[in-house]
Amino acid sequence: MMSTSSLKTALYSLQRRDWGYVGEFRAMASPCEILIACDQLDIADDMLDMAVTEALRIEHKYSRFIAQNCLWQLNHAYGHKQLIDEETWQLLAFAKQCFQLSDGLFDISAGPLMELWRFDPKAQLPEHARILAAKALVGFERIEFDSRHIEMPSGMKLDFGGVAKEYAVDRVAYELAECYPDIPVLVNFGGDIACPVPKVNPWQVGIEDPRNLDHAANLLAISQGALATSGDTRRFFEVDGKRYGHIVDPRTGYPVVHAPRSVTVLGPNCVTAGMLATMAMLQGQDAEAFLQQQDVKFSIFR
């Protein structure tokens, strides 16, 4: 059996820098890192351990790829009413807000569609008939829930992929700031970022160039706040010269067309920034106009 210390080493790494420490691990199919402006190894190690524990807790609870977890139970209720806890209720309430604000474009009930689409170089187009059948199962407005129960039509499946990672970023940032309120930290899960404690010398955050993934097209200085990025730079496939990104329009059942390659939004927290970035992608060619109406700072690459 692997010892506790060996297990921790396998889960993450912590390395010294001249400004503090950087911790790295992997969760929610993304590279994750915690930048900690602190010279004390024991504190940095504790902060990273907290981040890993919380990120994996959320992943194990809400990933649609893990059998028998909380989300699996909801998706296999076959129309029966299910008990939910407060955390799940809060996520559902936020998802309902996203659904309403986006006029139905941001819909976490699109699980049946997401099961059809695979976004890797060898992926193929799903059959149109299967897309139509899956689309008929989608529709957040048909979900009934309150603070204790949820009931949704048989065959409908939830996918928290559009909110869970941003939620994890905010949860980790909140916990670290609560336990260590005087230590600036940057939480970065696959490009979704939160900086809960003000930093005198701002963090320098590079915005990925979709045309050259090894190059930062923009450099942002962030002392406090959050940002989130949505796009198809890493999750896509091509068929007959046509590119299919991973943002699926629930109205058509197909990936959204004429969308930017990536959208980055700055906000007060990561879930808000992520919501707006994804909504912008779903607007297709109107993404920039949509964000201008929201009065937020953003960056778009076409």
Backbone bond lengths (Angstrom), bond angles and torsions (degrees), N, CA, C in turn:
res aa  C-N    CA-C-N  psi(-1)  N-CA   C-N-CA  omega(-1)  CA-C   N-CA-C  phi
1 M - - - 1.466 - - 1.531 109.27 -
2 M 1.359 116.19 138.44 1.457 120.54 -179.51 1.524 110.41 -72.43
3 S 1.347 117.58 134.61 1.456 121.87 179.55 1.522 110.31 -70.40
4 T 1.350 115.58 163.63 1.465 119.72 -179.56 1.517 111.32 -60.71
5 S 1.340 117.45 -43.36 1.462 120.59 -179.53 1.521 111.36 -65.48
6 S 1.365 117.06 -38.49 1.452 120.07 178.82 1.526 111.01 -68.04
7 L 1.338 116.31 -37.47 1.460 120.73 178.58 1.522 110.59 -63.75
8 K 1.336 116.72 -42.59 1.461 120.22 178.63 1.519 110.62 -62.33
9 T 1.351 116.49 -42.26 1.455 120.50 179.42 1.526 110.60 -62.37
10 A 1.336 116.58 -37.58 1.460 120.27 179.61 1.527 111.58 -69.53
11 L 1.332 117.06 -31.40 1.451 120.96 -177.92 1.517 113.15 -76.63
12 Y 1.315 117.10 -38.19 1.463 118.36 -174.95 1.518 112.11 -152.69
13 S 1.332 114.97 168.49 1.464 121.15 175.70 1.520 108.73 -128.88
14 L 1.312 116.42 149.28 1.471 123.03 179.94 1.517 108.14 -130.84
15 Q 1.329 116.19 122.97 1.458 120.57 -175.67 1.523 111.22 -127.79
16 R 1.314 115.26 143.93 1.465 122.13 -179.12 1.517 111.18 -79.19
17 R 1.324 115.33 141.97 1.460 123.27 172.53 1.532 107.89 -130.35
18 D 1.316 116.83 167.75 1.465 118.66 -178.45 1.526 112.09 -68.14
19 W 1.358 117.33 -19.86 1.463 121.46 -179.84 1.521 112.97 -101.32
20 G 1.328 117.77 -5.49 1.458 121.00 -177.85 1.521 111.64 154.14
21 Y 1.349 116.80 -128.82 1.459 121.36 -178.79 1.530 110.26 -135.43
22 V 1.332 115.28 151.27 1.453 121.54 171.55 1.527 108.00 -123.02
23 G 1.313 115.34 126.53 1.450 121.43 177.75 1.521 109.77 -108.92
24 E 1.314 117.25 139.87 1.459 121.26 -177.38 1.527 110.48 -130.90
25 F 1.317 116.23 141.61 1.460 122.28 174.06 1.522 107.49 -159.18
26 R 1.312 116.85 -176.60 1.462 120.82 -179.52 1.522 109.60 -130.12
27 A 1.316 116.05 134.47 1.459 121.98 178.19 1.521 108.60 -157.47
28 M 1.332 117.13 152.90 1.457 123.21 177.00 1.528 112.36 51.99
29 A 1.334 115.07 40.44 1.470 123.44 178.06 1.524 112.15 59.55
30 S 1.330 116.80 28.07 1.459 120.87 -177.53 1.525 111.19 -137.38
31 P 1.329 117.28 148.92 1.462 119.60 168.78 1.521 108.97 -71.77
32 C 1.310 117.09 134.04 1.466 121.74 -178.04 1.515 109.42 -122.77
33 E 1.326 115.86 144.43 1.461 119.63 176.55 1.528 110.24 -145.13
34 I 1.333 114.15 150.27 1.460 122.26 176.95 1.520 107.17 -124.74
35 L 1.323 117.36 118.16 1.459 122.03 176.28 1.523 107.34 -96.39
36 I 1.335 116.08 123.01 1.460 121.41 -172.53 1.526 109.76 -122.42
37 A 1.339 116.49 114.14 1.462 121.52 -179.18 1.528 109.39 -83.74
38 C 1.324 115.45 74.02 1.463 121.87 -174.92 1.521 108.70 -151.78
39 D 1.348 116.78 142.09 1.463 120.96 -179.16 1.521 113.50 -94.41
40 Q 1.330 117.88 -5.10 1.461 120.93 -174.91 1.529 110.67 -96.30
41 L 1.323 114.92 117.25 1.456 121.34 -176.03 1.521 111.96 -60.92
42 D 1.338 117.76 -42.10 1.458 119.36 -176.62 1.527 111.74 -64.83
43 I 1.341 116.89 -37.20 1.460 120.41 178.41 1.527 110.45 -69.46
44 A 1.328 116.25 -45.02 1.465 120.34 179.19 1.528 110.95 -60.37
45 D 1.330 116.17 -41.33 1.468 120.41 179.49 1.525 110.83 -64.68
46 D 1.323 117.06 -39.99 1.461 120.57 178.83 1.521 110.97 -66.54
47 M 1.334 117.09 -40.86 1.458 120.57 179.93 1.531 111.07 -64.67
48 L 1.315 116.29 -41.30 1.456 119.44 179.09 1.524 110.73 -67.36
49 D 1.333 116.41 -40.13 1.460 120.34 178.38 1.531 110.50 -61.26
50 M 1.323 117.08 -40.58 1.462 121.18 176.94 1.528 110.85 -62.03
51 A 1.332 116.04 -42.77 1.463 120.57 -178.32 1.529 111.29 -64.42
52 V 1.326 116.15 -45.63 1.467 120.16 179.99 1.522 110.61 -62.47
53 T 1.321 116.45 -44.92 1.467 120.92 -178.10 1.523 111.65 -60.35
54 E 1.329 116.86 -46.10 1.464 120.27 -177.79 1.529 111.63 -71.00
55 A 1.324 117.57 -40.81 1.461 120.39 179.96 1.529 111.11 -62.40
56 L 1.328 116.64 -44.28 1.460 120.31 -179.79 1.530 111.44 -69.34
57 R 1.339 116.40 -32.97 1.473 119.15 177.45 1.521 109.96 -61.20
58 I 1.318 116.71 -47.15 1.462 120.73 -178.55 1.523 111.05 -66.90
59 E 1.339 116.39 -40.90 1.460 119.58 178.16 1.528 111.09 -61.36
60 H 1.310 117.23 -47.25 1.453 121.31 -177.64 1.533 112.20 -66.10
61 K 1.319 116.37 -25.68 1.461 119.85 -179.47 1.522 112.73 -84.30
62 Y 1.345 117.31 -37.42 1.458 119.84 -169.41 1.530 115.69 -118.72
63 S 1.319 118.84 2.08 1.461 119.47 177.04 1.523 110.21 -72.17
64 R 1.321 117.11 134.26 1.465 120.45 178.06 1.523 111.77 -79.25
65 F 1.318 116.85 -1.96 1.464 120.57 -179.17 1.532 112.54 -98.98
66 I 1.328 117.52 3.53 1.466 121.23 -178.50 1.527 109.16 -112.62
67 A 1.319 115.72 115.67 1.467 120.66 -178.00 1.528 111.06 -70.01
68 Q 1.307 115.06 146.16 1.463 124.44 175.07 1.538 114.30 72.64
69 N 1.322 118.89 3.69 1.463 118.71 178.73 1.535 110.13 -80.91
70 C 1.318 116.44 -174.96 1.474 121.76 -176.97 1.525 111.31 -57.00
71 L 1.328 117.07 -48.18 1.463 119.98 -177.90 1.528 111.06 -67.06
72 W 1.313 117.06 -38.71 1.467 120.81 178.17 1.523 110.36 -58.98
73 Q 1.313 116.74 -42.31 1.464 120.93 179.73 1.528 110.73 -61.55
74 L 1.319 117.16 -42.55 1.468 120.26 179.37 1.520 111.07 -66.07
75 N 1.348 116.00 -40.53 1.462 120.39 -176.61 1.527 113.68 -75.84
76 H 1.310 116.46 -10.69 1.463 119.93 179.27 1.539 110.85 -119.50
77 A 1.316 116.48 31.52 1.470 121.04 178.47 1.521 111.93 -84.65
78 Y 1.358 117.15 -15.92 1.471 122.84 175.76 1.530 112.02 53.51
79 G 1.343 114.65 45.55 1.458 120.11 174.18 1.511 115.45 88.53
80 H 1.323 117.89 -5.11 1.459 120.87 -179.32 1.534 110.58 -85.14
81 K 1.314 115.69 148.89 1.466 121.53 177.31 1.522 109.70 -68.35
82 Q 1.356 115.29 137.20 1.455 121.02 -177.51 1.534 110.76 -124.98
83 L 1.325 116.09 146.98 1.455 120.65 172.86 1.522 110.26 -75.13
84 I 1.324 116.89 144.56 1.462 121.77 174.34 1.519 109.21 -132.88
85 D 1.339 116.23 156.40 1.457 120.21 177.08 1.531 109.71 -93.09
86 E 1.328 116.02 177.29 1.464 120.20 -175.24 1.525 111.92 -64.52
87 E 1.335 117.14 -38.32 1.462 120.13 -179.43 1.524 111.20 -61.41
88 T 1.326 116.56 -45.61 1.459 120.70 179.17 1.525 110.85 -64.92
89 W 1.319 116.45 -39.32 1.463 120.35 176.84 1.536 110.85 -60.15
90 Q 1.322 116.30 -43.88 1.466 119.54 179.89 1.529 111.26 -63.51
91 L 1.330 116.96 -40.32 1.464 119.89 178.06 1.531 110.95 -65.79
92 L 1.312 116.74 -39.99 1.458 120.41 177.42 1.528 111.49 -64.84
93 A 1.334 116.19 -39.36 1.467 120.07 178.54 1.532 110.39 -64.30
94 F 1.330 116.70 -39.63 1.464 120.15 176.95 1.526 110.49 -66.77
95 A 1.337 116.80 -41.85 1.458 120.65 178.31 1.527 111.28 -62.00
96 K 1.326 116.72 -36.74 1.463 120.27 177.33 1.528 110.43 -64.97
97 Q 1.317 116.36 -40.49 1.462 120.61 177.00 1.530 110.40 -61.38
98 C 1.346 116.13 -44.34 1.463 120.59 178.35 1.533 110.46 -60.79
99 F 1.312 116.32 -43.28 1.463 121.82 -179.76 1.530 110.73 -60.67
100 Q 1.316 116.20 -44.83 1.460 120.34 -177.88 1.534 111.65 -70.13
101 L 1.332 117.05 -43.42 1.463 120.77 -178.48 1.523 112.44 -66.86
102 S 1.338 116.41 -26.66 1.462 120.64 -177.79 1.521 112.73 -97.37
103 D 1.337 117.21 8.40 1.468 121.75 -176.83 1.527 111.62 55.33
104 G 1.329 115.85 38.55 1.451 121.16 175.17 1.517 115.98 89.62
105 L 1.325 118.37 0.19 1.463 120.28 -179.41 1.525 112.47 -76.06
106 F 1.321 116.90 -37.32 1.466 122.36 179.31 1.521 106.91 -92.07
107 D 1.316 116.85 98.63 1.468 120.74 -169.82 1.523 110.03 -133.49
108 I 1.335 117.08 108.49 1.464 120.23 -178.25 1.523 112.50 -75.35
109 S 1.336 117.88 -4.46 1.461 119.87 176.23 1.529 111.58 -83.59
110 A 1.326 117.16 8.54 1.467 121.68 -178.20 1.521 112.74 -80.54
111 G 1.329 117.72 18.95 1.451 121.49 179.76 1.525 114.15 -53.39
112 P 1.356 119.55 -44.14 1.468 119.65 178.76 1.526 112.96 -58.51
113 L 1.329 117.36 -34.89 1.464 120.23 176.95 1.520 111.35 -71.34
114 M 1.324 116.56 -42.65 1.461 120.38 -177.71 1.527 111.75 -65.26
115 E 1.335 116.94 -26.27 1.460 119.57 176.59 1.525 111.88 -69.97
116 L 1.328 116.75 -25.62 1.465 120.47 -179.82 1.523 112.75 -80.03
117 W 1.324 115.90 -37.33 1.455 120.24 -173.50 1.526 110.77 -88.67
118 R 1.331 115.92 132.16 1.462 122.70 174.32 1.519 107.79 -122.29
119 F 1.317 116.32 129.38 1.456 119.90 -173.98 1.531 110.37 -113.40
120 D 1.322 114.24 78.08 1.452 121.57 174.68 1.524 106.86 -142.52
121 P 1.337 118.45 165.39 1.474 121.10 -173.65 1.529 114.60 -56.20
122 K 1.330 118.58 -25.93 1.463 121.47 -177.09 1.530 112.75 -98.34
123 A 1.326 117.11 6.39 1.464 120.54 -177.03 1.526 111.33 -67.11
124 Q 1.323 115.79 155.27 1.455 122.77 177.29 1.523 109.72 -124.93
125 L 1.328 115.09 158.85 1.460 119.46 178.22 1.523 110.14 -68.08
126 P 1.323 117.45 131.53 1.467 119.37 174.02 1.526 109.89 -65.24
127 E 1.314 116.98 155.72 1.455 120.60 176.75 1.532 109.46 -66.01
128 H 1.329 115.16 140.49 1.466 120.02 -176.63 1.525 111.47 -58.91
129 A 1.332 117.09 -39.27 1.467 120.19 -179.27 1.521 111.24 -62.81
130 R 1.329 117.05 -37.08 1.460 120.52 178.95 1.529 110.34 -69.98
131 I 1.317 117.05 -35.48 1.464 120.70 177.34 1.524 110.16 -64.18
132 L 1.325 116.77 -43.86 1.467 120.52 179.04 1.527 111.14 -63.10
133 A 1.336 116.33 -39.97 1.460 119.97 179.51 1.520 111.19 -65.91
134 A 1.332 116.75 -40.99 1.463 120.63 178.96 1.523 110.74 -68.06
135 K 1.339 116.46 -40.14 1.464 120.74 -179.07 1.525 111.39 -61.25
136 A 1.309 116.58 -31.81 1.469 120.70 -179.64 1.526 112.00 -67.43
137 L 1.333 117.43 -17.79 1.460 121.90 179.93 1.522 112.78 -91.41
138 V 1.330 116.75 -4.08 1.464 122.10 -174.57 1.529 110.53 -95.88
139 G 1.333 116.64 141.65 1.462 119.75 176.48 1.514 111.69 156.21
140 F 1.313 116.72 92.91 1.464 121.43 -175.85 1.525 112.06 -57.93
141 E 1.343 116.57 -28.76 1.465 119.78 -177.61 1.525 112.17 -63.54
142 R 1.325 117.52 -15.64 1.467 120.67 179.94 1.529 112.62 -91.28
143 I 1.325 117.17 0.01 1.465 121.12 178.37 1.524 109.23 -87.73
144 E 1.300 116.51 132.90 1.461 122.15 174.55 1.525 108.70 -112.44
145 F 1.320 116.00 125.08 1.467 119.05 179.44 1.517 110.92 -152.71
146 D 1.320 114.51 155.30 1.457 122.33 171.27 1.518 107.07 -137.45
147 S 1.323 117.33 -162.83 1.466 119.97 -175.06 1.525 113.52 -70.75
148 R 1.324 118.07 -8.20 1.468 119.81 -176.92 1.526 114.33 -126.17
149 H 1.346 117.86 -23.01 1.460 119.89 -173.80 1.529 111.50 -136.29
150 I 1.314 114.21 158.17 1.463 121.32 171.57 1.517 108.03 -139.74
151 E 1.320 115.52 142.92 1.460 121.30 175.43 1.520 107.86 -140.41
152 M 1.321 116.76 125.11 1.455 119.99 179.72 1.528 109.68 -137.05
153 P 1.335 116.77 157.40 1.460 120.31 -175.15 1.525 112.62 -57.86
154 S 1.303 116.65 147.26 1.456 121.46 176.91 1.533 109.64 -60.51
155 G 1.319 116.15 132.95 1.459 121.35 -179.11 1.512 113.70 98.11
156 M 1.334 117.74 -22.83 1.460 120.29 175.94 1.525 109.23 -72.36
157 K 1.340 116.25 142.44 1.456 120.97 178.81 1.531 109.84 -136.42
158 L 1.314 114.93 135.19 1.464 120.47 178.91 1.517 110.64 -85.73
159 D 1.314 115.56 148.75 1.462 122.57 175.23 1.526 106.79 -134.77
160 F 1.334 116.41 109.21 1.465 120.84 -178.75 1.529 112.30 -86.80
161 G 1.333 116.90 12.41 1.459 119.95 -177.02 1.518 114.22 -57.62
162 G 1.337 117.14 -27.47 1.460 119.68 -178.69 1.510 115.05 -81.76
163 V 1.349 117.46 -7.01 1.467 119.55 -177.54 1.532 113.48 -133.88
164 A 1.335 118.00 -22.98 1.467 120.17 -170.42 1.525 113.13 -65.52
165 K 1.333 117.94 -42.06 1.468 119.21 -177.80 1.523 110.82 -67.07
166 E 1.327 116.82 -42.72 1.462 119.90 178.03 1.530 110.79 -64.73
167 Y 1.325 115.45 -39.11 1.461 119.79 176.47 1.529 110.58 -61.96
168 A 1.320 117.06 -41.73 1.466 121.23 178.52 1.523 111.02 -62.57
169 V 1.316 116.69 -41.15 1.470 120.29 177.77 1.524 110.25 -58.90
170 D 1.326 116.53 -48.14 1.468 120.55 -179.26 1.525 111.99 -64.91
171 R 1.326 117.11 -40.55 1.463 120.65 179.57 1.526 110.39 -63.07
172 V 1.319 117.01 -46.24 1.468 120.63 179.18 1.522 110.42 -63.24
173 A 1.325 116.34 -45.45 1.470 119.90 179.97 1.520 111.11 -60.41
174 Y 1.333 116.96 -42.42 1.462 121.40 -179.98 1.525 111.03 -63.55
175 E 1.318 117.15 -46.19 1.463 120.67 -178.32 1.523 111.61 -63.47
176 L 1.330 116.39 -42.01 1.462 119.71 -179.69 1.529 110.93 -66.25
177 A 1.335 116.28 -41.77 1.466 119.84 179.86 1.520 111.24 -67.30
178 E 1.327 117.01 -33.18 1.458 120.79 179.73 1.531 110.97 -69.53
179 C 1.317 117.08 -40.22 1.473 120.99 -177.97 1.523 112.30 -83.33
180 Y 1.340 115.98 -32.04 1.471 120.30 -177.88 1.531 109.29 -132.36
181 P 1.332 117.14 72.14 1.466 121.24 -172.38 1.523 115.17 -67.53
182 D 1.339 117.51 -13.47 1.464 119.91 -177.21 1.525 112.88 -104.94
183 I 1.321 117.80 4.42 1.461 120.74 -176.44 1.527 109.72 -111.39
184 P 1.341 117.79 111.27 1.466 119.95 176.98 1.528 110.75 -63.17
185 V 1.322 115.38 137.84 1.466 120.68 -179.96 1.520 108.77 -144.61
186 L 1.319 115.66 145.39 1.459 121.44 174.91 1.518 107.86 -117.44
187 V 1.335 115.85 120.95 1.463 122.44 179.75 1.528 107.41 -101.12
188 N 1.319 116.85 121.89 1.463 122.01 -175.86 1.523 109.90 -131.04
189 F 1.326 116.32 107.83 1.455 121.77 176.93 1.525 108.17 -111.92
190 G 1.306 115.82 97.13 1.460 119.92 177.37 1.510 114.61 59.84
191 G 1.332 117.47 34.42 1.464 121.18 179.21 1.513 114.71 93.83
192 D 1.321 117.94 -6.70 1.465 121.68 172.38 1.523 107.26 -94.61
193 I 1.325 116.63 123.80 1.464 121.82 -163.19 1.520 112.44 -130.65
194 A 1.327 115.32 143.75 1.463 121.60 172.42 1.528 109.05 -139.35
195 C 1.329 115.28 138.69 1.458 122.50 177.16 1.525 107.11 -126.03
196 P 1.317 118.80 93.20 1.467 121.47 -170.61 1.523 114.99 -77.31
197 V 1.344 117.64 -29.24 1.465 121.66 -175.75 1.527 109.20 -108.01
198 P 1.346 118.91 127.61 1.460 120.89 -179.06 1.533 112.12 -55.97
199 K 1.334 115.44 140.58 1.465 121.50 179.91 1.523 108.77 -122.06
200 V 1.342 116.35 127.28 1.465 121.00 -177.32 1.521 110.66 -59.73
201 N 1.333 116.56 -48.91 1.465 121.19 174.61 1.531 107.31 -96.45
202 P 1.331 118.23 104.66 1.472 121.07 -171.21 1.530 113.27 -55.74
203 W 1.319 114.69 151.22 1.457 120.68 171.60 1.530 108.43 -68.39
204 Q 1.330 116.74 142.59 1.461 121.79 176.37 1.527 108.24 -101.48
205 V 1.317 116.85 113.94 1.461 122.36 -175.53 1.522 110.02 -112.39
206 G 1.316 116.52 123.78 1.457 121.55 178.95 1.524 111.20 -87.53
207 I 1.322 117.03 135.47 1.464 123.35 175.76 1.521 108.40 -97.20
208 E 1.329 116.48 120.48 1.456 122.70 -174.41 1.522 112.21 -62.31
209 D 1.330 115.72 136.92 1.453 121.93 175.59 1.532 108.38 -87.66
210 P 1.352 119.39 115.49 1.469 121.04 -177.88 1.525 113.35 -59.96
211 R 1.326 116.61 -23.25 1.457 119.89 -178.96 1.522 112.39 -85.68
212 N 1.338 115.85 -15.57 1.467 121.05 179.17 1.524 107.24 -150.31
213 L 1.345 116.14 93.30 1.457 121.13 -170.44 1.525 113.67 -67.20
214 D 1.322 116.95 -13.42 1.464 120.22 177.61 1.520 112.30 -93.00
215 H 1.312 116.28 6.31 1.465 121.09 -174.99 1.525 110.20 -126.47
216 A 1.329 115.98 139.81 1.468 121.24 175.86 1.525 108.97 -92.03
217 A 1.331 116.46 119.68 1.460 120.27 -178.45 1.521 111.82 -77.42
218 N 1.327 117.02 -35.21 1.456 122.68 179.61 1.526 109.41 -131.95
219 L 1.318 116.28 154.43 1.456 121.97 175.79 1.521 108.03 -125.60
220 L 1.333 115.76 120.27 1.457 121.50 -178.66 1.526 110.24 -107.32
221 A 1.325 116.39 139.79 1.462 121.87 174.90 1.523 107.91 -99.66
222 I 1.342 116.70 118.79 1.467 121.70 -176.76 1.527 109.39 -125.69
223 S 1.325 116.01 122.49 1.461 119.88 176.89 1.531 111.03 -100.17
224 Q 1.339 116.85 -28.75 1.458 122.25 178.24 1.526 108.62 -162.90
225 G 1.352 116.27 147.02 1.456 120.06 -179.79 1.512 110.92 124.30
226 A 1.327 116.26 -154.80 1.461 120.15 -175.88 1.518 110.13 -153.60
227 L 1.316 115.00 161.38 1.457 121.09 172.04 1.519 109.03 -147.63
228 A 1.323 115.99 154.43 1.465 121.67 178.37 1.514 108.64 -142.26
229 T 1.315 114.87 148.50 1.462 121.36 -179.13 1.520 110.35 -124.44
230 S 1.328 115.27 136.64 1.453 121.53 174.58 1.525 107.94 -127.50
231 G 1.325 116.70 139.83 1.458 119.14 -179.12 1.509 112.02 175.36
232 D 1.333 114.95 -176.30 1.463 119.84 -176.59 1.524 112.31 -118.54
233 T 1.336 116.79 22.75 1.458 119.37 -175.18 1.525 112.87 -65.95
234 R 1.326 118.15 -27.13 1.463 121.24 -177.21 1.528 113.47 -119.01
235 R 1.297 117.93 -21.54 1.465 120.44 -178.71 1.531 109.39 -118.25
236 F 1.327 115.56 96.30 1.453 121.86 -178.51 1.527 108.80 -164.29
237 F 1.324 116.19 169.60 1.456 121.19 168.42 1.521 108.21 -148.99
238 E 1.312 116.41 164.71 1.457 121.57 -178.51 1.523 110.55 -124.85
239 V 1.319 116.10 137.92 1.455 123.27 175.70 1.527 108.01 -132.64
240 D 1.327 116.67 122.56 1.464 121.86 -180.00 1.526 111.72 52.97
241 G 1.324 115.09 40.45 1.456 120.12 176.59 1.515 115.11 80.27
242 K 1.333 118.43 -1.10 1.471 121.31 178.97 1.518 109.78 -100.72
243 R 1.303 115.77 133.13 1.458 122.52 -177.39 1.534 110.21 -92.68
244 Y 1.346 116.01 133.24 1.460 121.97 177.66 1.536 108.71 -119.18
245 G 1.332 116.23 111.65 1.452 121.13 178.21 1.512 111.45 -85.73
246 H 1.343 116.88 171.19 1.469 120.27 -171.19 1.525 114.30 -87.92
247 I 1.334 118.48 0.93 1.459 120.68 176.82 1.531 108.23 -87.32
248 V 1.334 116.28 108.49 1.464 121.03 -174.53 1.528 110.49 -97.26
249 D 1.328 116.07 132.96 1.463 122.79 177.17 1.529 108.02 -84.40
250 P 1.331 118.73 113.81 1.468 120.21 -177.36 1.518 113.59 -65.68
251 R 1.330 117.79 -16.74 1.466 120.12 179.35 1.532 111.47 -74.21
252 T 1.328 115.98 -34.22 1.469 120.65 -177.92 1.526 112.41 -104.03
253 G 1.337 116.17 -26.07 1.456 120.17 -174.58 1.512 112.80 85.73
254 Y 1.331 117.40 -1.70 1.463 122.98 -178.44 1.540 110.29 -114.74
255 P 1.337 116.97 158.80 1.463 119.06 174.82 1.523 111.59 -55.25
256 V 1.311 116.14 142.85 1.458 121.29 -177.73 1.531 109.87 -61.72
257 V 1.319 115.84 143.67 1.460 121.05 -177.57 1.523 110.25 -103.23
258 H 1.327 114.77 154.01 1.468 123.21 177.91 1.529 113.01 59.41
259 A 1.318 116.95 24.74 1.465 120.15 177.82 1.522 109.77 -81.56
260 P 1.337 118.24 157.49 1.466 120.58 174.40 1.524 110.42 -63.24
261 R 1.323 116.35 163.04 1.458 119.74 174.70 1.521 109.93 -70.46
262 S 1.331 117.07 -35.09 1.464 120.19 175.70 1.521 110.47 -157.83
263 V 1.332 114.56 151.41 1.461 122.38 176.54 1.524 107.90 -132.49
264 T 1.315 117.21 128.52 1.463 122.75 176.37 1.522 108.53 -119.09
265 V 1.331 116.25 130.26 1.465 121.49 -177.63 1.518 109.76 -125.86
266 L 1.336 116.64 135.91 1.457 121.93 173.59 1.520 108.83 -94.81
267 G 1.339 116.31 138.20 1.449 120.09 -179.43 1.509 112.14 -152.10
268 P 1.326 117.47 177.78 1.466 120.77 -179.37 1.521 112.80 -70.76
269 N 1.338 116.84 -26.34 1.461 122.21 176.56 1.520 108.26 -147.26
270 C 1.319 115.87 167.94 1.457 119.80 -172.27 1.530 112.67 -73.52
271 V 1.338 118.13 -35.26 1.468 118.78 -179.14 1.526 111.18 -65.72
272 T 1.325 117.25 -37.42 1.462 120.33 177.78 1.520 110.80 -67.34
273 A 1.338 116.18 -46.16 1.458 120.23 178.95 1.527 110.76 -62.11
274 G 1.334 116.63 -41.78 1.456 120.18 179.93 1.513 112.68 -66.33
275 M 1.336 116.62 -40.28 1.457 121.28 177.36 1.528 110.25 -58.14
276 L 1.323 117.39 -47.34 1.458 121.28 -177.66 1.528 111.71 -69.05
277 A 1.336 117.23 -37.26 1.464 120.17 179.06 1.527 110.89 -64.70
278 T 1.326 116.53 -44.25 1.458 119.99 179.51 1.520 111.60 -68.60
279 M 1.334 116.71 -41.09 1.468 119.79 176.91 1.521 110.56 -60.07
280 A 1.326 116.50 -39.61 1.462 119.87 179.19 1.525 110.81 -62.99
281 M 1.341 117.39 -43.75 1.465 120.86 177.77 1.526 110.55 -58.83
282 L 1.326 116.63 -40.26 1.462 121.04 -178.76 1.528 112.82 -69.21
283 Q 1.331 116.43 -16.45 1.465 119.82 176.98 1.521 112.13 -78.72
284 G 1.341 117.25 -7.67 1.461 120.62 179.36 1.514 112.28 63.70
285 Q 1.313 117.13 -126.16 1.458 121.40 -176.83 1.533 112.43 -68.60
286 D 1.325 117.93 -13.72 1.463 121.36 179.70 1.529 112.76 -95.25
287 A 1.327 117.28 15.54 1.466 121.71 -175.88 1.525 111.92 -58.44
288 E 1.317 117.30 -46.56 1.466 120.15 -176.62 1.528 111.22 -65.92
289 A 1.313 116.85 -42.23 1.464 120.50 179.01 1.526 110.54 -62.49
290 F 1.328 116.19 -39.35 1.461 120.47 178.84 1.527 110.61 -61.06
291 L 1.328 117.41 -46.69 1.462 120.44 -177.56 1.525 111.93 -69.07
292 Q 1.301 117.20 -33.43 1.462 119.67 176.81 1.525 110.87 -62.48
293 Q 1.309 117.10 -33.06 1.462 121.12 177.98 1.524 112.19 -71.78
294 Q 1.342 117.11 -22.30 1.467 120.74 -178.17 1.524 112.44 -84.13
295 D 1.323 117.46 -10.00 1.467 122.01 179.20 1.541 111.34 57.65
296 V 1.330 115.95 51.80 1.462 121.88 177.87 1.528 108.60 -127.91
297 K 1.322 115.53 159.88 1.457 120.15 174.10 1.526 108.32 -82.08
298 F 1.334 115.88 137.18 1.455 118.81 -177.00 1.520 110.75 -153.52
299 S 1.324 114.54 166.34 1.467 121.90 176.45 1.518 107.41 -137.74
300 I 1.331 117.18 133.02 1.466 122.51 -178.32 1.526 110.00 -126.85
301 F 1.335 115.04 137.16 1.459 120.94 172.89 1.520 108.45 -121.42
302 R 1.319 115.94 132.03 1.465 121.09 178.64 1.527 110.00 -104.01
